[in-house]
């Protein structure tokens, strides 16, 4: 039986962590080789993936533990360079599992494609509406295999837009939106292929000129939602009462709702977790970022993606965001480390991965807000950052902890202080 509850995981050396994580996922130790630099992405494979390759760039690949999601233990692969991100997820996962863990849901993998028509004569939009049955047949025939996997075309709509920036010449346009369920694929190539197929037909139908034909990364038909309900007593932190911590978290969220300057940093904290899992699983974190921030501004003002409210003696947190991820294409098929990460996470498909990422984003946000509501964000962050400072000062593996302890004791987190501590240790 798999388990994400791995006490003392952070104390193990990396090689032993790899074996412990695989055992926790119910897997054998052979996949551990996929996480080592020697067995990871090779230069020839990298050269085939993108242009002008000159080498490889490595980031830490970690595993967050303790997560209970929809009643099941899950280990979370994360690729990130920022200290405290993985620790925050593991700590908040341990906290939330005391309240039954995180619950999550996800829409079907419906992506939106757009075909823009400009310089259209009168009546163009109506002609497109009348032709929607025919256009739907053409679109469905582009990827007939999708239906066999439970996906395919899910509808079309016609939008009439106008560019009306003050001081500039207005421009009317007609845009066909189509909705394609891409199942376990992120879907960009699928959607763009359909758009290219429809474009010349639409130009002939309307007498207009085709502009852009491409997917939209505002994937608001493909939302992932995660929720947690925490009795306020669980949030006690040192000498701070749990009810006060919960009230502080709710207050911090209201600040983010009221002020886009705060909301930007609030959402950045969410994306710390989201992007790290997206990177670890070979997904396009840039597309996820674009969709998330556009969705955050859907009412015309930039808002927090999550909400935190006090309800009947509990703190209730919810996060909803577009989640355009895949498990069957792109780097996922060729990158051995990505395959190992998906295996240790027990990912069963794109919807499952979407829910996992949403859960991580929510508890990452909880960790940041809890810190802000109590001792401040820098207390834990700089303690984790101390190891990087010690290495920058030249500390070896057997000297790291001594330098870190001195930085924490002095509450001075600088390379200069680390160098001073290192000199003292060596003398």
C-alpha positions in Angstrom: 0.0 0.0 0.0 1.4 3.4 -1.0 1.9 6.2 1.5 3.0 9.8 1.4 3.6 10.0 5.1 7.4 9.5 5.3 8.6 10.7 8.7 12.2 11.9 8.7 12.3 12.1 4.9 14.1 15.4 4.8 16.9 14.0 7.0 17.9 11.3 4.5 20.6 11.8 1.9 19.3 12.2 -1.6 20.0 8.6 -2.8 18.1 7.2 0.2 15.3 9.7 -0.3 14.8 8.5 -3.9 14.5 4.9 -2.7 12.1 5.8 0.1 9.9 7.9 -2.2 9.7 5.0 -4.7 8.8 2.6 -1.9 6.2 5.0 -0.6 4.7 5.1 -4.1 4.7 1.3 -4.2 7.5 1.2 -6.8 10.8 -0.6 -7.0 14.2 1.2 -6.6 15.1 0.8 -10.3 13.5 4.2 -11.2 15.9 6.0 -8.9 18.4 6.1 -11.7 16.1 8.4 -13.7 16.7 11.1 -11.1 20.4 11.2 -11.3 22.3 13.6 -13.5 24.0 10.7 -15.4 20.8 9.0 -16.3 18.6 12.0 -16.8 18.2 14.0 -20.0 21.0 13.3 -22.5 22.5 15.9 -24.7 21.4 14.1 -27.9 17.8 14.0 -26.7 17.9 17.7 -25.6 19.3 18.6 -29.0 16.3 16.9 -30.6 13.8 18.7 -28.3 14.7 22.4 -29.1 17.0 24.4 -31.3 20.6 25.6 -30.8 21.3 23.4 -27.8 24.7 23.9 -26.2 24.3 21.9 -23.0 22.0 21.0 -20.1 20.7 23.2 -17.3 19.8 21.4 -14.1 17.4 22.3 -11.3 16.7 20.5 -8.0 14.1 17.7 -8.3 12.4 17.2 -5.0 9.5 15.2 -3.6 7.0 16.8 -1.2 5.4 14.3 1.2 2.4 14.0 3.5 -0.3 14.9 1.0 -3.7 13.3 1.3 -5.8 14.1 -1.8 -9.3 12.9 -2.2 -8.7 10.3 0.5 -5.5 8.9 -1.1 -1.9 9.4 -0.2 0.1 11.2 -2.9 3.8 12.0 -3.3 4.4 15.3 -5.2 7.4 15.7 -7.5 8.6 19.4 -7.6 11.3 21.1 -9.7 12.1 24.5 -8.2 15.2 26.5 -7.2 13.6 28.6 -4.4 14.2 27.4 -0.8 11.2 26.7 1.4 8.7 25.9 -1.4 8.9 22.1 -1.0 9.2 22.3 2.8 6.0 24.5 2.9 4.0 22.0 0.8 5.2 19.1 2.9 4.4 20.9 6.2 1.0 22.1 5.1 0.1 18.7 3.6 0.9 17.2 7.0 -1.4 19.8 8.7 -4.3 19.4 6.2 -4.2 15.6 6.5 -5.2 16.0 10.2 -8.5 17.5 8.8 -9.1 14.8 6.2 -6.7 16.2 3.6 -7.5 18.2 0.4 -10.4 17.4 -1.9 -10.2 18.3 -5.6 -12.2 18.1 -8.8 -11.5 18.9 -12.4 -13.4 19.7 -15.6 -12.9 17.7 -18.7 -9.8 18.7 -20.8 -11.6 21.1 -23.0 -9.4 23.6 -24.8 -10.5 26.6 -26.8 -9.4 27.4 -30.4 -9.9 30.7 -32.1 -10.1 31.6 -35.8 -10.2 35.4 -36.4 -11.8 36.9 -39.4 -11.2 40.6 -40.3 -12.4 42.9 -43.1 -15.7 41.0 -43.2 -18.7 42.2 -45.2 -22.0 42.7 -43.5 -23.8 39.5 -42.4 -20.5 37.5 -42.0 -21.2 36.5 -38.4 -24.7 35.1 -39.3 -23.3 33.1 -42.2 -20.8 31.5 -39.8 -23.6 30.7 -37.3 -25.7 29.1 -40.1 -22.7 27.0 -41.1 -21.9 25.7 -37.6 -23.2 22.1 -38.2 -21.0 21.8 -41.3 -18.0 23.4 -39.5 -18.5 21.1 -36.6 -18.3 18.0 -39.0 -15.1 19.4 -40.5 -13.5 20.0 -37.0 -14.5 16.6 -35.7 -12.9 14.9 -38.6 -9.5 16.4 -38.0 -8.8 14.2 -34.9 -11.2 11.2 -35.2 -9.2 9.2 -32.8 -10.2 11.5 -29.9 -13.7 10.2 -29.8 -12.3 6.7 -29.0 -10.7 8.1 -25.9 -13.8 9.9 -24.8 -12.8 13.3 -26.2 -13.5 15.3 -29.3 -15.4 18.4 -30.4 -17.6 19.9 -27.7 -19.2 22.8 -29.4 -18.7 26.1 -31.3 -19.7 29.7 -30.9 -19.4 32.9 -32.9 -18.2 36.1 -31.3 -18.3 39.6 -32.7 -15.5 41.8 -31.3 -14.3 45.3 -31.9 -11.0 46.9 -31.3 -11.8 50.4 -29.9 -8.7 51.7 -28.3 -9.2 55.5 -27.7 -7.5 57.5 -30.4 -7.1 54.7 -32.8 -9.2 53.6 -35.8 -11.8 51.0 -34.7 -11.7 47.5 -36.2 -14.5 45.0 -36.2 -13.8 41.3 -36.3 -15.6 38.0 -36.2 -14.1 35.1 -34.2 -15.1 31.5 -34.3 -14.5 29.7 -31.0 -14.4 25.9 -30.9 -14.1 23.7 -27.8 -12.0 20.5 -28.1 -11.8 17.9 -25.4 -8.1 16.8 -25.6 -8.4 14.0 -23.0 -4.9 13.4 -21.6 -3.0 15.8 -23.9 -2.3 19.5 -23.2 -3.8 20.0 -26.6 -2.1 22.9 -28.2 -1.1 21.1 -31.4 -4.5 19.4 -31.7 -6.3 22.7 -31.4 -4.0 24.6 -33.7 -4.4 21.9 -36.4 -8.2 22.2 -36.2 -8.0 26.0 -36.5 -5.8 25.7 -39.6 -8.2 23.3 -41.2 -11.2 25.6 -40.6 -9.5 28.9 -41.6 -9.8 28.7 -45.4 -13.4 27.4 -45.2 -14.3 30.4 -43.0 -12.6 32.9 -45.3 -14.6 31.5 -48.3 -17.8 31.4 -46.3 -17.6 35.0 -45.1 -15.7 36.8 -47.7 -13.4 38.1 -45.0 -9.7 37.7 -44.4 -8.3 35.2 -42.0 -6.3 36.7 -39.2 -5.0 34.5 -36.4 -5.9 30.8 -36.0 -4.6 29.4 -32.7 -5.6 28.1 -29.3 -6.4 30.3 -26.3 -4.4 29.8 -23.1 -7.4 31.2 -21.1 -8.6 27.6 -20.7 -11.6 28.5 -18.6 -13.5 25.4 -19.7 -10.8 23.3 -18.1 -10.8 24.4 -14.4 -9.2 22.5 -11.6 -10.5 23.2 -8.1 -9.1 22.2 -4.7 -10.7 22.7 -1.3 -9.7 22.3 2.3 -11.6 22.8 5.6 -9.4 23.3 8.7 -10.8 23.5 12.3 -9.1 26.7 13.5 -7.5 24.8 16.5 -5.2 23.1 14.0 -3.7 26.4 12.9 -2.1 27.3 16.3 1.5 28.3 15.7 3.8 28.5 18.7 2.3 31.0 21.1 -0.4 32.2 18.6 -3.9 30.9 19.1 -5.4 29.0 16.1 -8.4 31.2 15.9 -6.1 34.3 15.6 -4.1 32.6 12.9 -7.2 31.7 11.0 -8.5 35.3 11.3 -5.1 36.6 10.1 -5.2 34.3 7.0 -8.8 35.4 6.1 -7.8 39.0 6.6 -4.7 38.6 4.3 -7.0 37.1 1.7 -9.4 40.1 1.9 -6.4 42.4 1.4 -5.5 40.5 -1.8 -9.2 40.6 -3.0 -9.2 44.4 -2.5 -5.8 45.3 -4.0 -4.2 44.0 -7.2 -0.8 44.9 -5.9 -1.3 42.4 -3.1 -3.1 39.9 -5.3 -0.1 39.7 -7.6 2.1 38.4 -4.8 -0.6 36.3 -3.3 -1.0 34.5 -6.7 2.8 34.3 -7.2 2.8 32.2 -4.0 0.2 29.9 -5.4 2.2 29.5 -8.6 5.4 28.6 -6.7 3.7 25.2 -6.1 1.8 25.0 -9.4 4.8 25.7 -11.6 7.1 23.4 -9.7 4.8 20.4 -10.3 4.3 21.4 -13.9 8.0 21.5 -14.5 8.6 18.2 -12.8 5.9 16.5 -15.0 7.1 18.0 -18.3 4.3 20.5 -18.7 4.1 24.0 -20.2 4.2 26.1 -17.0 4.1 29.3 -19.1 0.7 28.3 -20.6 -0.6 27.6 -17.1 0.7 30.9 -15.8 -0.9 32.8 -18.7 -4.2 31.1 -18.2 -4.1 31.6 -14.4 -3.4 35.3 -14.4 -6.0 35.9 -17.2 -8.5 34.0 -15.1 -7.6 36.0 -12.1 -8.8 39.2 -14.0 -12.0 37.7 -15.4 -14.2 40.3 -13.7 -12.2 43.2 -15.0 -10.0 43.5 -12.0 -7.0 41.3 -11.0 -8.1 39.1 -8.0 -6.6 36.3 -5.9 -7.1 32.9 -7.4 -7.8 31.4 -4.0 -10.3 32.3 -1.3 -9.9 31.8 2.5 -13.0 32.4 4.7 -14.0 31.6 8.2 -17.1 29.3 8.3 -18.6 27.6 11.4 -15.3 27.4 13.4 -13.2 26.3 10.4 -11.0 28.0 7.9 -12.2 27.1 4.4 -9.8 27.5 1.5 -10.6 27.0 -2.2 -8.5 27.4 -5.3 -9.8 27.3 -8.9 -7.7 27.9 -11.9 -7.4 26.8 -15.6 -5.2 23.7 -15.8 -3.9 22.9 -19.3 -1.7 19.9 -18.7 -1.0 16.6 -20.4 0.4 13.2 -19.6 1.0 11.7 -23.0 2.9 14.1 -25.3 5.8 16.4 -25.6 8.7 16.0 -23.2 6.7 13.5 -21.3 7.5 10.8 -23.8 11.2 11.4 -24.1 12.4 12.7 -20.7 13.3 9.9 -18.3 13.1 12.1 -15.2 9.6 13.2 -16.1 8.5 9.6 -16.5 9.9 8.8 -13.0 8.1 11.8 -11.5 4.8 10.9 -13.0 5.3 7.3 -11.7 6.1 8.3 -8.2 3.1 10.7 -8.1 0.9 7.9 -9.3 -0.6 10.1 -12.0 -3.4 8.3 -13.9 -4.1 11.0 -16.5 -4.4 14.7 -17.2 -7.4 15.3 -15.0 -5.7 13.5 -12.1 -2.6 15.6 -12.6 -4.7 18.8 -12.7 -6.2 18.0 -9.3 -2.8 17.2 -7.8 -1.4 20.5 -9.1 -4.4 22.5 -7.8 -4.1 20.9 -4.4 -0.4 21.8 -4.2 -1.2 25.4 -5.2 -3.8 25.7 -2.5 -1.6 24.3 0.4 1.4 26.3 -0.9 -0.8 29.4 -0.5 -1.9 28.3 3.0 1.8 28.0 4.0 2.6 31.5 2.8 -0.5 33.1 4.4 0.0 31.3 7.7 3.6 32.6 7.9 2.5 36.1 7.0 -0.2 36.0 9.7 2.2 34.9 12.4 6.0 35.4 12.4 6.4 36.8 8.9 7.5 35.2 5.6 11.2 35.8 6.1 11.6 33.7 9.2 11.2 30.3 7.5 12.3 31.4 4.1 15.7 32.8 5.2 16.3 29.7 7.4 16.0 27.6 4.3 18.0 30.1 2.2 20.9 29.8 4.7 22.1 26.6 3.1 22.5 28.4 -0.2 24.4 31.2 1.5 26.7 28.7 3.2 27.5 27.0 -0.2 28.0 30.4 -1.8 30.6 31.1 0.9 32.4 27.9 0.1 31.2 25.6 2.8 31.7 21.9 2.1 29.1 19.2 2.9 30.5 18.6 6.4 30.6 22.4 7.1 27.1 23.3 5.9 25.1 22.7 9.1 27.6 24.6 11.3 27.4 27.7 9.1 23.6 27.5 8.9 23.3 27.3 12.7 25.5 30.4 13.1 23.4 32.4 10.5 20.2 31.4 12.3 21.7 32.2 15.7 22.9 35.6 14.6 19.7 36.2 12.5 21.9 37.7 9.8 21.5 36.0 6.4 24.3 37.3 4.2 27.2 35.7 2.3 29.6 37.8 4.3 28.3 36.5 7.6 28.5 33.0 6.2 32.1 33.5 5.3 32.9 34.7 8.8 31.2 31.7 10.2 33.1 29.4 7.9 36.4 30.9 8.9 35.5 30.4 12.6 34.6 26.7 11.9 37.8 26.0 10.0 40.0 27.7 12.7 
